[in-house]
Amino acid sequence: MSESRRSSFDRVRPRSPDAVSPVTPIRGTGADGRRALFSTSDPQPAPGSFVLECSSCRQRSVLLVMQAVRAALPSLHLPLIKRGHPSWMRCPACGRRTWVRISLKL
């Protein structure tokens, strides 16, 4: 194509027929990313972390050791009297003082 026929704003050169290569899809590399992006299940907590389940908002919060210690001060733990949610403390999810269940992920 000559310079006189091309527009002055046309910056893309036409491709030659031998320069075009067929596009082949890459298989398997994006499957984990799509699964993570579109999955609805909750991620599993890491070993050594604490899981707090609130009795009022029913949310599960995963806390590291130091975060759990800070959240547990001040609190009240009655495991022998109150079986389901034995700890009275502030829920990290809703921010209210309520009964929570604490479990350690090993």
LINPE-V889604 format. One line per field, one symbol per residue. ss: DSSP state (a for helix, b for strand, c for the rest). phi: phi as a letter, one per 30 degrees, with the letter a starting at -180 (. if undefined). psi: psi as a letter, one per 40 degrees, with the letter a starting at -180 (. if undefined). A space follows every 10 residues. Layout:
ss=???
phi=???
psi=???
This chain:
ss=cccccccccc ccccccaaac cccccccccc aaaaaaaacc cccccccccb bbbbcccccb bbbcaaaaaa aacccbbccc ccccccbbbb ccccccbbbb bbbbcc
phi=.dddddddcd ccdddddddd cddcddcidc dddddddcdc dddddddicc cccddccicc ccbddddddd ddcdabcbdd ccddbdccad dddcicdadb ccbcdc
psi=hidddiieeh ehiiiideeh iihhihidde dddddddeie iiihiiheii hhhiddefih hhiidddddd dehiihhgdd dhdcgehhih hddeeihihi hhihh.
